[in-house]
Each structure stands twice: as structure tokens, then as C-alpha cells.
Amino acid sequence: MEVNVVGEQLSQNEINAYIDYGRKKYSDREIIGMTVKTDGEYVDLRYDFAKDVPFDRIRRITGYLVGTLDRFNNGKRAEEHDRVKHSV
């Protein structure tokens, strides 16, 4: 992990504590870098993350919020197939 310190120098123990804090706070994301800006007693932390987590597209189809049609039964699939699809 790349760590940039802007302002006052910090001990390695303090930097490690900020790294641990970020890993606990953002346990579901991979941290690849960190910038620590010091201003007297104040510290600003900025974490850089690996590629964003992909997400599923959700659409409203026949009154339901769905990502895909694979869980629809035959009746709902037919209803979706018979819909009037409007173009923009």
C-alpha cells in the first residue's frame, strides 16, 4: 500500500494505526493507497480503493424490481414478453 504524508512527519506506529483504522472501517473494500494530511492537531485521511465493486442493474418489470428474469415463472415471463416496449 502506498502511503503519502502531507504536512508534519508521523511515526510508523501512527501510520500503521491509520492503516488499521481504514481496514476496519472499509473491511468490504480493498485499500490500495492512503493520503494523510496533518494540520496541527487535525488529521485528514483519504483512502484510495481498488476497482469499484460491480453492481447488478435493477429494473422495474411488471411491477417488480428485478435484476434478471431467470427467477420468473412462465406466467411472468409471458407477461414480460407481451409488454409494449417504448423507445426513446
Helices and strands as residue ranges (DSSP letters): E 2-6, H 12-25, E 31-39, E 42-49, E 59-61, E 64-66, H 74-81
